[in-house]
Amino acid sequence: MDRKDKISEENGFGYMEELSAAYAKAFRKRLAGKTRVLSEEKRAAIAEMQSEISRAAGRIAILSADEEKKELARMIKESAEETLRLLESDEIAFTADPTRMPSLSALLSRATLLANRCLNLLVRHAEADERIALQILSELSALYAIAAIN
């Protein structure tokens, strides 16, 4: 028996050290088994919505005359694309249908609805990636700012 074990045993804390080591081992094992905390279905849904948000933000930037709105729209687009990267998604965020150009109000409403749906999916999943939630909150903040300017 080494000196550390003998001291722990004498102080009556040996069982606590063993318990602590067992908890640490179980926690490491639990973390190692989790490669993706969101189900594939939720990941795909969020990725699809983020792709649409990115396209809408690009359209908002095109339709907006104010530099402030353009900058906010670029922030939304960047957040959506970063979220897609965090999700390791293959969704294409960079293409838009040039034949369909909804109004600025419709684009803002749709993008806000989608961002809220994404956030709702993450919030309902207790082990969601915090970075993804922060990106979506950033999108919502910029969307609300554009709406306030309008």
ZIKA-V329742 format. One record per residue. RES is the residue in one letter. SS is DSSP state (h for helix, s for strand, l for the rest). OMEGA is omega in whole degrees, -180 to 180 (999 if undefined). D_CENTER is the distance of its C-alpha to the mean C-alpha in whole Angstrom. Layout:
RES	SS	OMEGA	D_CENTER
RES	SS	OMEGA	D_CENTER
This chain:
M	l	-180	50
D	l	-173	48
R	h	-178	49
K	h	179	45
D	h	-178	45
K	h	180	49
I	h	180	48
S	h	180	45
E	h	-180	47
E	h	-180	50
N	h	180	47
G	l	-178	46
F	l	-179	42
G	h	-180	42
Y	h	180	41
M	h	178	38
E	h	178	37
E	h	179	37
L	h	178	35
S	h	179	33
A	h	179	33
A	h	177	32
Y	h	-180	29
A	h	180	28
K	h	180	29
A	h	180	27
F	h	178	24
R	h	-180	24
K	h	179	25
R	h	179	22
L	h	-179	19
A	h	-178	21
G	l	-177	21
K	l	177	17
T	l	177	16
R	l	-177	13
V	l	176	12
L	l	176	11
S	l	179	14
E	h	180	14
E	h	179	15
K	h	178	12
R	h	-179	10
A	h	180	13
A	h	179	12
I	h	180	9
A	h	179	10
E	h	180	13
M	h	179	12
Q	h	177	10
S	h	178	13
E	h	177	15
I	h	179	13
S	h	179	14
R	h	179	18
A	h	179	18
A	h	176	17
G	h	178	20
R	h	179	22
I	h	179	22
A	h	180	23
I	h	-176	26
L	h	-174	27
S	l	176	27
A	l	-178	30
D	l	178	28
E	h	179	27
E	h	179	25
K	h	178	23
K	h	-180	23
E	h	178	21
L	h	178	19
A	h	177	18
R	h	178	18
M	h	179	15
I	h	180	13
K	h	179	14
E	h	179	13
S	h	179	9
A	h	-179	9
E	h	176	11
E	h	177	9
T	h	177	6
L	h	177	9
R	h	179	10
L	h	178	7
L	l	-176	8
E	l	-174	11
S	l	175	12
D	l	180	16
E	l	177	15
I	l	-177	17
A	l	-167	16
F	l	-178	19
T	l	178	22
A	l	178	23
D	l	-176	26
P	l	-179	28
T	l	180	31
R	l	177	28
M	l	179	28
P	l	179	27
S	l	178	27
L	h	179	25
S	h	179	25
A	h	178	24
L	h	179	21
L	h	180	20
S	h	-178	20
R	h	-179	18
A	h	179	15
T	h	178	15
L	h	-179	16
L	h	179	13
A	h	177	10
N	h	177	12
R	h	178	12
C	h	-180	8
L	h	179	8
N	h	178	11
L	h	-180	10
L	h	-178	7
V	h	-180	10
R	h	178	13
H	l	-170	11
A	l	-175	13
E	l	-178	11
A	l	179	8
D	l	-178	6
E	h	-179	6
R	h	179	5
I	h	179	1
A	h	180	3
L	h	177	6
Q	h	-179	5
I	h	175	6
L	h	176	8
S	h	176	10
E	h	-178	10
L	h	179	12
S	h	180	14
A	h	178	15
L	h	179	16
Y	h	179	18
A	h	178	20
I	h	179	21
A	h	179	22
A	h	178	24
I	h	179	26
N	l	999	27
